[in-house]
């Protein structure tokens, strides 16, 4: 199984605007509402 997530730099935007922009750029989906569901995200180089 592969789980992938959109990612990008904040570029002086707030986090919510960055999430919306990167999701649309990378997937084509337009996000209208952002909800926080994790406190911390750990990145592992496997």
N, C-alpha and C positions, 0 to 999 in steps of 0.2 A: 504494500500500500504506500502511496506517496501523498503527502499532504504539503501543499504549497500555499504561500501567502503573498499578497501584494506588499511591496515595501518601497520606501522612497525617503528622500530628505525633506525636512520641514520647509526649507527655502523661505524662512521668515513668516510662514503661515502658521496658524494654530493647528494643533494635531488633528482636529476634526476635518478641517478643510483639506489637509494633506491626505487623510484617509480617503475622502471622497474623490479627490483628483487622481490619486494613484490607482484606485480601484477602477475608475472609468478608463484611464489610459491603458492599463494592463489587461483588463478583461472585457471592456466594452459595456459593463453594467454600470448604471447610474445609481449611486447610493443616496437616499434621501434622509435617512436617520442612522446615527451612529450610537451604539450602546457599548459601554465598557463591560467586558465579561471576564477578563483576566487581570490580576494585579501585576504580575511580572511575566515577561517573556524571556526565555533563555534560548540563546542561539548556540547550537552545537555544530562543530565542524567534524562531520563523520567521514 
